[in-house]
């Protein structure tokens, strides 16, 4: 993971970046700095899939479980992709089709990896748990879990 811009960029400037960068990499916005995130390795994807299946079996029709879910926990300076996210059905149905609202899913699972270390996940946890808004206008407090090869995928990080 590398920062592309040493200076802050606004949300409007961030939106002008190419949507699909080269080699499957994607952009995130971390505290106003543009970060190029490398593609996930096969083990990372397998763990995401395992967690996704587990959460789908628990969620049933109450919500949607998605991998690579984009979210903005704060205006202007944050934009992340959740490895796995649970989005309640009402929130899912209320998300606008062509914009990025200030919204963090109530459950985000991040897989530890070289490009997704614990310190980065902890930063996301702090941002997401500071409260964002659901599409219906209610305040939402998110939980962020860390998962690795050595821990079961459903153990919450505290």
Phi, psi and omega in degrees: 000132180223144178278132182266338186228113180290340179261160177292145171238152178276169176300318180299319178293320179299319181295340179278353178291156178302140182290325181235091179295171183298152171058030176076006178280160179221162181264143168234163178241113182247107180052038177090353178262134178282129181237130177269118184260126181288162178294151180290148176278162183306318180297319178301315181295320178297318178294319176303313182297318179299315180293318179302313180297318179300311181293323178298320180294329179278326185284324183058227180272004183283345181187186183242138174251126184227144172260149180065033183282122180281140177209155177238109181276346181211151180291145168074320190245001184230136172200117186231164170245121176283136175302311176218138180222145171253127180238118178303150185305316180298320178293314180303312181294334182269354180291133179292144185286336188234020178215173183243094181289164172286103185203133171237129180304151181291341175225124178233131176244128179243132179269127177294137179198172179303324180267000180225064184287167182304321182296322178292318179296320178297324177295316177299318180301315180296317180294312185292324183278357177284352175101126172230191187240142176283163177302335179275354176099006178269148179286141184235128174255121184269153170247135178243124177255147173256139177229145177217177179297331188267355178237146177301149186289349184251020178269116182290143173278132180244000000 
